[in-house]
Amino acid sequence: MHRFGVRLNSRLIALFALVFALAFLPVNAGELPATGKNAIGIIAAAELPAEARDTLQAIKRGGPFAYDRDGVVFKNYERILPKQPSGYYREYTVKTPGVRHRGARRIVCGLPVECYYSADHYQSFRRIRE
């Protein structure tokens, strides 16, 4: 009986470990999170700089946008964002106070609405959580 109990406990532990591991697997292979320097963090919309929150609202409204290039296709050359078909992502400028040009800050969105914030011109991204 004791032997059966040990075997049962080992199997239960293995089963729970498998269920726990499966709970954290993404639904689609294209959603696998990057690791290392290309890891995508998460940022709450409320934590974004005020200018980024303004840009996010303009995106939701469909404009108007401050820059002519806002809404152009983002090609994901850096391959940090999840791989998607060409034309999936669009980029939008986040104004940078004190800078006369577009600056380095961007929001990149795909459809259905999934948006990412980059403060360093696509060197890193954080997924925006509403």
Residue pairs with C-beta under 8 A, 6 or more apart in sequence:
26 32
26 33
30 82
30 83
30 84
31 82
32 82
33 39
33 40
34 40
34 80
37 124
38 78
38 79
38 80
40 80
40 81
40 116
40 125
40 126
40 127
41 124
41 125
41 126
41 127
42 126
42 127
42 129
43 117
43 126
43 127
43 128
43 129
44 128
44 129
45 53
45 56
45 128
45 129
45 130
46 53
48 56
48 117
48 128
49 94
49 105
51 94
51 95
51 96
51 97
51 105
52 94
52 105
52 107
52 117
54 95
55 92
55 93
55 94
55 95
55 107
56 107
56 115
56 128
58 64
58 65
58 66
58 92
59 92
59 107
59 109
59 115
60 113
63 70
63 71
65 71
65 92
65 93
66 93
66 95
67 93
67 102
69 91
69 93
69 102
70 91
70 92
70 93
71 90
71 91
71 92
72 90
72 91
73 86
73 87
73 89
73 90
73 91
74 89
74 90
74 91
74 108
75 86
75 89
76 83
76 84
76 89
78 122
78 123
80 122
80 124
80 125
81 89
81 108
81 110
81 116
81 125
84 110
88 110
88 111
89 108
89 109
89 110
90 108
90 109
90 110
91 106
91 107
91 108
92 106
92 107
92 108
92 109
93 102
93 103
93 105
93 106
94 103
94 105
94 106
94 107
94 117
95 103
95 105
96 103
96 104
96 105
104 118
104 119
104 120
104 121
105 117
105 118
105 119
105 121
106 117
106 118
106 121
106 122
107 115
107 116
107 117
107 118
107 128
108 115
108 116
108 118
108 122
108 125
109 115
109 116
114 127
115 127
115 128
116 125
116 126
116 127
116 128
117 125
117 126
117 128
118 124
118 125
118 126
